[in-house]
């Protein structure tokens, strides 16, 4: 920090305390970060302290996504990413929601994450509970989407991570459902089965393999809640790391 910046932040006493640092950070926060639900923003703050926990395969996948976004991003213009798993009930919805939170946190809410599957079922109640735990508001709309499994209801939910448009309509669907982008999006394959069954994602301009262990294997066990939170945070910290890289690249002076 240069001396003039320090003097400006420290004030008349010439000392920089924690409150002054916090005020400086708040002043620099993107407008869309301030629109996040307070509990959501606080959880994102926490996840940004743990980027060292991202393993190498996911870090490499994240760097590919960051490069693509930085190349394609135009301020104010939508840019789409679809997160894909088999049933579109757990990892893909955790991924799309945490991706949207990360985009808003770093001031790029026009980057929108969607979810889809290869054999849709329903937005799982455990996924809902995990997201609600960090302040995401999820409410049923009273409507139902087409069923992937005849005996499994597929309710439609409104998911809100902030105000003024920081929301999405979410339900279980195929990745090529009309509710999702059809061309020019990045496809993130977050489960091994979908990754193997879809070597080509129609309409995608980028396909990235980044599988995560399915928290479903812990359903109805002692560790269920902890494992859903663990998967939420694994994906969330990667999404935040990706968006931080994008923000840093975009803020670099142009050399052209």
PyMOL commands that set and color helices and strands:
alter all, ss='L'
color gray80, all
select helices_A, chain A and resi 3-10+18-28+31-34+38-47+51-53+56-72+91-105+125-133+192-197+215-218+224-250
alter helices_A, ss='H'
color red, helices_A
select strands_A, chain A and resi 79-85+111-117+137-144+155-160+167-170+185-189+204-209
alter strands_A, ss='S'
color yellow, strands_A
deselect
rebuild
show_as cartoon
